[in-house]
């Protein structure tokens, strides 16, 4: 399972870039951390073993199943306190950050954001809907939004960027 960046983890995420920050979850973020843990439990118990989700991930450029990515302990989840309408999260290599806006939407949105960002970890490009399309196969069809385009690099300039 991915690691959660906390002060005691010693993980140093990527440098801040525009509205993207990879910070540890602190005591001040305890309600968001609790919501992240609920989302991770949903993924661990419902999504990780779902065959269509694993197949959708295996079809991505990285070629790994969802379970492979989910079980990769070199993946880190950090916190981004930025609240900006439509900004859910970002990925840089194997570092994911979840933005405050996503937390305002609830644990199912956090689960969907994690699946989307994990698709980027597995090579989904940032210029099309390939990462967002995985939600349809990963039991998150109700949260699928074809207008969400992810981005792996570059400045934040699209309010729909995930």
C-alpha atoms as an extended CHARMM CRD file, in Angstrom:
* protein
*
       162  EXT
         1         1  UNK       CA              0.0000000000        0.0000000000        0.0000000000  PROA      1               0.0000000000
         2         2  UNK       CA              1.2700000000        3.5200000000       -0.6410000000  PROA      2               0.0000000000
         3         3  UNK       CA              2.8720000000        5.3300000000        2.2650000000  PROA      3               0.0000000000
         4         4  UNK       CA              1.3560000000        8.4200000000        3.8360000000  PROA      4               0.0000000000
         5         5  UNK       CA              3.7010000000       11.3460000000        4.2840000000  PROA      5               0.0000000000
         6         6  UNK       CA              3.6910000000       12.3490000000        7.9690000000  PROA      6               0.0000000000
         7         7  UNK       CA              6.2960000000       14.2810000000        9.9690000000  PROA      7               0.0000000000
         8         8  UNK       CA              7.6210000000       11.0130000000       11.4350000000  PROA      8               0.0000000000
         9         9  UNK       CA              7.9700000000        9.3230000000        8.0150000000  PROA      9               0.0000000000
        10        10  UNK       CA             10.9710000000       11.4390000000        7.0750000000  PROA      10              0.0000000000
        11        11  UNK       CA              9.7340000000       11.5810000000        3.4730000000  PROA      11              0.0000000000
        12        12  UNK       CA             10.6160000000       14.6960000000        1.5250000000  PROA      12              0.0000000000
        13        13  UNK       CA              8.2440000000       15.2440000000       -1.3670000000  PROA      13              0.0000000000
        14        14  UNK       CA              8.9460000000       17.2220000000       -4.5200000000  PROA      14              0.0000000000
        15        15  UNK       CA              9.4900000000       20.9660000000       -4.2880000000  PROA      15              0.0000000000
        16        16  UNK       CA              6.4040000000       23.1460000000       -4.3880000000  PROA      16              0.0000000000
        17        17  UNK       CA              5.4210000000       24.0860000000       -7.9250000000  PROA      17              0.0000000000
        18        18  UNK       CA              2.7990000000       26.7960000000       -8.4120000000  PROA      18              0.0000000000
        19        19  UNK       CA             -0.2640000000       25.5020000000       -6.5230000000  PROA      19              0.0000000000
        20        20  UNK       CA              1.1860000000       22.0280000000       -5.9680000000  PROA      20              0.0000000000
        21        21  UNK       CA              2.6620000000       21.1570000000       -2.5950000000  PROA      21              0.0000000000
        22        22  UNK       CA              3.7810000000       17.7920000000       -1.2060000000  PROA      22              0.0000000000
        23        23  UNK       CA              3.5680000000       18.3130000000        2.5500000000  PROA      23              0.0000000000
        24        24  UNK       CA              3.2500000000       15.8450000000        5.4250000000  PROA      24              0.0000000000
        25        25  UNK       CA             -0.1290000000       15.3270000000        7.0920000000  PROA      25              0.0000000000
        26        26  UNK       CA              0.1760000000       16.9270000000       10.5320000000  PROA      26              0.0000000000
        27        27  UNK       CA             -2.0230000000       16.9940000000       13.6390000000  PROA      27              0.0000000000
        28        28  UNK       CA             -3.6550000000       20.1150000000       12.1980000000  PROA      28              0.0000000000
        29        29  UNK       CA             -4.7690000000       17.9970000000        9.2180000000  PROA      29              0.0000000000
        30        30  UNK       CA             -6.1690000000       15.1420000000       11.3450000000  PROA      30              0.0000000000
        31        31  UNK       CA             -9.6860000000       15.2130000000        9.8540000000  PROA      31              0.0000000000
        32        32  UNK       CA             -8.2600000000       15.1060000000        6.3210000000  PROA      32              0.0000000000
        33        33  UNK       CA             -5.9050000000       12.2980000000        7.3190000000  PROA      33              0.0000000000
        34        34  UNK       CA             -8.8500000000       10.3460000000        8.7560000000  PROA      34              0.0000000000
        35        35  UNK       CA            -10.7190000000       10.8410000000        5.4670000000  PROA      35              0.0000000000
        36        36  UNK       CA             -7.6490000000        9.6870000000        3.5200000000  PROA      36              0.0000000000
        37        37  UNK       CA             -7.5290000000        6.5260000000        5.6360000000  PROA      37              0.0000000000
        38        38  UNK       CA            -11.2190000000        5.8160000000        4.9040000000  PROA      38              0.0000000000
        39        39  UNK       CA            -10.5490000000        6.2580000000        1.1720000000  PROA      39              0.0000000000
        40        40  UNK       CA             -7.5150000000        3.9920000000        1.3420000000  PROA      40              0.0000000000
        41        41  UNK       CA             -9.5740000000        1.3460000000        3.1340000000  PROA      41              0.0000000000
        42        42  UNK       CA            -12.2050000000        1.5210000000        0.3560000000  PROA      42              0.0000000000
        43        43  UNK       CA             -9.4670000000        0.9860000000       -2.2100000000  PROA      43              0.0000000000
        44        44  UNK       CA             -7.8140000000       -1.7860000000       -0.2270000000  PROA      44              0.0000000000
        45        45  UNK       CA            -11.0250000000       -3.7440000000        0.4000000000  PROA      45              0.0000000000
        46        46  UNK       CA            -13.0900000000       -3.0730000000       -2.7450000000  PROA      46              0.0000000000
        47        47  UNK       CA            -10.9580000000       -1.8640000000       -5.6310000000  PROA      47              0.0000000000
        48        48  UNK       CA             -7.5180000000       -3.4830000000       -5.3590000000  PROA      48              0.0000000000
        49        49  UNK       CA             -8.7720000000       -6.9780000000       -6.2440000000  PROA      49              0.0000000000
        50        50  UNK       CA            -11.3350000000       -5.9050000000       -8.8560000000  PROA      50              0.0000000000
        51        51  UNK       CA            -10.3310000000       -7.6330000000      -12.1130000000  PROA      51              0.0000000000
        52        52  UNK       CA            -11.5940000000       -4.9290000000      -14.5370000000  PROA      52              0.0000000000
        53        53  UNK       CA             -9.6260000000       -2.3000000000      -12.6010000000  PROA      53              0.0000000000
        54        54  UNK       CA             -6.4690000000       -4.3960000000      -12.7090000000  PROA      54              0.0000000000
        55        55  UNK       CA             -6.9380000000       -4.9230000000      -16.4560000000  PROA      55              0.0000000000
        56        56  UNK       CA             -7.5180000000       -1.1940000000      -17.0960000000  PROA      56              0.0000000000
        57        57  UNK       CA             -4.2930000000       -0.3640000000      -15.2640000000  PROA      57              0.0000000000
        58        58  UNK       CA             -2.3540000000       -3.0880000000      -17.0510000000  PROA      58              0.0000000000
        59        59  UNK       CA             -3.3700000000       -1.4620000000      -20.3550000000  PROA      59              0.0000000000
        60        60  UNK       CA             -1.7070000000        1.8280000000      -19.3150000000  PROA      60              0.0000000000
        61        61  UNK       CA              1.7960000000        2.6470000000      -20.5830000000  PROA      61              0.0000000000
        62        62  UNK       CA              3.4290000000        1.3770000000      -17.3500000000  PROA      62              0.0000000000
        63        63  UNK       CA              1.8600000000       -2.0760000000      -17.8450000000  PROA      63              0.0000000000
        64        64  UNK       CA              1.3100000000       -2.7710000000      -14.1410000000  PROA      64              0.0000000000
        65        65  UNK       CA             -2.0020000000       -3.8390000000      -12.6280000000  PROA      65              0.0000000000
        66        66  UNK       CA             -3.7750000000       -1.6530000000      -10.1180000000  PROA      66              0.0000000000
        67        67  UNK       CA             -2.8350000000       -4.1330000000       -7.3830000000  PROA      67              0.0000000000
        68        68  UNK       CA              0.8280000000       -3.8490000000       -8.4220000000  PROA      68              0.0000000000
        69        69  UNK       CA              0.7260000000       -0.0570000000       -8.1610000000  PROA      69              0.0000000000
        70        70  UNK       CA             -1.2950000000       -0.1330000000       -4.9200000000  PROA      70              0.0000000000
        71        71  UNK       CA              1.1930000000       -2.5310000000       -3.3290000000  PROA      71              0.0000000000
        72        72  UNK       CA              4.2120000000       -0.4360000000       -4.3570000000  PROA      72              0.0000000000
        73        73  UNK       CA              5.6780000000        0.8750000000       -1.1040000000  PROA      73              0.0000000000
        74        74  UNK       CA              7.7350000000        3.4640000000       -2.9790000000  PROA      74              0.0000000000
        75        75  UNK       CA              4.5370000000        5.4380000000       -3.7460000000  PROA      75              0.0000000000
        76        76  UNK       CA              3.9060000000        8.3140000000       -1.3310000000  PROA      76              0.0000000000
        77        77  UNK       CA              0.7370000000       10.2880000000       -0.6080000000  PROA      77              0.0000000000
        78        78  UNK       CA              1.2330000000       13.8380000000        0.6150000000  PROA      78              0.0000000000
        79        79  UNK       CA             -1.0020000000       16.7470000000        1.5390000000  PROA      79              0.0000000000
        80        80  UNK       CA             -1.6730000000       19.9320000000       -0.3860000000  PROA      80              0.0000000000
        81        81  UNK       CA             -3.4520000000       22.5670000000        1.7260000000  PROA      81              0.0000000000
        82        82  UNK       CA             -4.4000000000       24.5700000000       -1.3810000000  PROA      82              0.0000000000
        83        83  UNK       CA             -8.1620000000       24.9130000000       -1.8100000000  PROA      83              0.0000000000
        84        84  UNK       CA             -8.8890000000       25.8940000000       -5.3840000000  PROA      84              0.0000000000
        85        85  UNK       CA            -12.1400000000       24.9690000000       -7.0850000000  PROA      85              0.0000000000
        86        86  UNK       CA            -11.6290000000       21.9600000000       -9.3540000000  PROA      86              0.0000000000
        87        87  UNK       CA             -8.1030000000       21.1660000000       -8.1730000000  PROA      87              0.0000000000
        88        88  UNK       CA             -8.0000000000       17.6250000000       -6.7740000000  PROA      88              0.0000000000
        89        89  UNK       CA             -4.3920000000       16.4630000000       -6.7700000000  PROA      89              0.0000000000
        90        90  UNK       CA             -1.1250000000       16.0390000000       -8.6110000000  PROA      90              0.0000000000
        91        91  UNK       CA              1.5050000000       13.4330000000       -9.3190000000  PROA      91              0.0000000000
        92        92  UNK       CA              5.2380000000       13.7480000000       -9.7350000000  PROA      92              0.0000000000
        93        93  UNK       CA              6.9110000000       10.3980000000      -10.3420000000  PROA      93              0.0000000000
        94        94  UNK       CA              5.7170000000        8.2060000000       -7.4720000000  PROA      94              0.0000000000
        95        95  UNK       CA              4.6870000000       11.1550000000       -5.3080000000  PROA      95              0.0000000000
        96        96  UNK       CA              0.9840000000       11.9680000000       -5.1410000000  PROA      96              0.0000000000
        97        97  UNK       CA             -0.5170000000       14.9460000000       -3.3660000000  PROA      97              0.0000000000
        98        98  UNK       CA             -4.1940000000       15.3720000000       -2.5620000000  PROA      98              0.0000000000
        99        99  UNK       CA             -5.4760000000       18.9600000000       -2.4970000000  PROA      99              0.0000000000
       100       100  UNK       CA             -7.7420000000       20.4370000000        0.1600000000  PROA      100             0.0000000000
       101       101  UNK       CA            -10.5040000000       20.8990000000       -2.4410000000  PROA      101             0.0000000000
       102       102  UNK       CA            -10.7600000000       17.1170000000       -2.8840000000  PROA      102             0.0000000000
       103       103  UNK       CA            -11.1170000000       16.6660000000        0.8690000000  PROA      103             0.0000000000
       104       104  UNK       CA            -14.0410000000       19.0900000000        0.8440000000  PROA      104             0.0000000000
       105       105  UNK       CA            -15.8440000000       16.6250000000       -1.4420000000  PROA      105             0.0000000000
       106       106  UNK       CA            -15.5780000000       13.5420000000        0.8300000000  PROA      106             0.0000000000
       107       107  UNK       CA            -13.8710000000       10.1720000000        1.0550000000  PROA      107             0.0000000000
       108       108  UNK       CA            -15.2840000000        8.7850000000       -2.2210000000  PROA      108             0.0000000000
       109       109  UNK       CA            -13.7540000000       11.7260000000       -4.0940000000  PROA      109             0.0000000000
       110       110  UNK       CA            -10.4710000000       11.0740000000       -2.2970000000  PROA      110             0.0000000000
       111       111  UNK       CA            -10.6300000000        7.4140000000       -3.4140000000  PROA      111             0.0000000000
       112       112  UNK       CA            -11.3390000000        8.4860000000       -7.0100000000  PROA      112             0.0000000000
       113       113  UNK       CA             -8.5260000000       11.0450000000       -6.9020000000  PROA      113             0.0000000000
       114       114  UNK       CA             -6.1010000000        8.4050000000       -5.6550000000  PROA      114             0.0000000000
       115       115  UNK       CA             -7.0770000000        5.9830000000       -8.4330000000  PROA      115             0.0000000000
       116       116  UNK       CA             -6.6990000000        8.7680000000      -11.0150000000  PROA      116             0.0000000000
       117       117  UNK       CA             -3.3010000000        9.8100000000       -9.6580000000  PROA      117             0.0000000000
       118       118  UNK       CA             -2.1260000000        6.1900000000       -9.4270000000  PROA      118             0.0000000000
       119       119  UNK       CA             -2.9260000000        5.8890000000      -13.1340000000  PROA      119             0.0000000000
       120       120  UNK       CA             -0.3840000000        8.6900000000      -13.6910000000  PROA      120             0.0000000000
       121       121  UNK       CA              2.1180000000        6.7680000000      -11.5620000000  PROA      121             0.0000000000
       122       122  UNK       CA              1.5300000000        3.9060000000      -14.0140000000  PROA      122             0.0000000000
       123       123  UNK       CA              2.2820000000        6.0890000000      -17.0220000000  PROA      123             0.0000000000
       124       124  UNK       CA             -1.0680000000        7.6330000000      -17.9770000000  PROA      124             0.0000000000
       125       125  UNK       CA             -0.2290000000       10.8830000000      -19.7750000000  PROA      125             0.0000000000
       126       126  UNK       CA             -1.3810000000       14.2570000000      -18.5590000000  PROA      126             0.0000000000
       127       127  UNK       CA             -2.8260000000       15.5000000000      -21.8420000000  PROA      127             0.0000000000
       128       128  UNK       CA             -5.8620000000       13.2240000000      -22.2190000000  PROA      128             0.0000000000
       129       129  UNK       CA             -8.5080000000       11.4030000000      -20.1430000000  PROA      129             0.0000000000
       130       130  UNK       CA             -6.6150000000        8.1210000000      -19.8380000000  PROA      130             0.0000000000
       131       131  UNK       CA             -6.1160000000        8.4870000000      -16.0550000000  PROA      131             0.0000000000
       132       132  UNK       CA             -9.7250000000        9.5680000000      -15.4660000000  PROA      132             0.0000000000
       133       133  UNK       CA            -11.0080000000        6.7370000000      -17.6800000000  PROA      133             0.0000000000
       134       134  UNK       CA             -9.6890000000        4.1900000000      -15.1540000000  PROA      134             0.0000000000
       135       135  UNK       CA            -12.4410000000        5.2480000000      -12.7320000000  PROA      135             0.0000000000
       136       136  UNK       CA            -15.0170000000        3.5390000000      -14.9410000000  PROA      136             0.0000000000
       137       137  UNK       CA            -13.2860000000        0.1540000000      -14.5100000000  PROA      137             0.0000000000
       138       138  UNK       CA            -12.4110000000        0.6830000000      -10.8390000000  PROA      138             0.0000000000
       139       139  UNK       CA            -15.9180000000        0.8100000000       -9.3280000000  PROA      139             0.0000000000
       140       140  UNK       CA            -15.9250000000        4.6250000000       -9.3530000000  PROA      140             0.0000000000
       141       141  UNK       CA            -18.0260000000        5.2380000000      -12.4770000000  PROA      141             0.0000000000
       142       142  UNK       CA            -20.3040000000        7.6880000000      -10.6190000000  PROA      142             0.0000000000
       143       143  UNK       CA            -17.2880000000        9.9410000000       -9.9860000000  PROA      143             0.0000000000
       144       144  UNK       CA            -15.9740000000        9.7820000000      -13.5610000000  PROA      144             0.0000000000
       145       145  UNK       CA            -15.8090000000       13.2040000000      -15.2210000000  PROA      145             0.0000000000
       146       146  UNK       CA            -14.6610000000       13.2540000000      -18.8660000000  PROA      146             0.0000000000
       147       147  UNK       CA            -13.6860000000       16.9250000000      -18.5130000000  PROA      147             0.0000000000
       148       148  UNK       CA            -10.9690000000       16.0540000000      -15.9870000000  PROA      148             0.0000000000
       149       149  UNK       CA             -7.5930000000       16.0700000000      -17.6950000000  PROA      149             0.0000000000
       150       150  UNK       CA             -4.5480000000       15.2020000000      -15.6340000000  PROA      150             0.0000000000
       151       151  UNK       CA             -1.1100000000       16.7050000000      -15.8930000000  PROA      151             0.0000000000
       152       152  UNK       CA              2.2010000000       15.2310000000      -14.8270000000  PROA      152             0.0000000000
       153       153  UNK       CA              4.3050000000       18.3350000000      -15.4210000000  PROA      153             0.0000000000
       154       154  UNK       CA              3.9310000000       22.0160000000      -16.1100000000  PROA      154             0.0000000000
       155       155  UNK       CA              2.2910000000       24.8640000000      -14.2240000000  PROA      155             0.0000000000
       156       156  UNK       CA             -1.2020000000       24.5750000000      -12.8430000000  PROA      156             0.0000000000
       157       157  UNK       CA             -3.4000000000       26.5380000000      -15.1750000000  PROA      157             0.0000000000
       158       158  UNK       CA             -6.4910000000       24.4040000000      -15.7570000000  PROA      158             0.0000000000
       159       159  UNK       CA             -9.2000000000       24.4690000000      -13.0700000000  PROA      159             0.0000000000
       160       160  UNK       CA            -10.1800000000       20.9150000000      -14.0870000000  PROA      160             0.0000000000
       161       161  UNK       CA             -6.7180000000       19.4470000000      -13.7830000000  PROA      161             0.0000000000
       162       162  UNK       CA             -6.6370000000       16.4900000000      -11.4540000000  PROA      162             0.0000000000
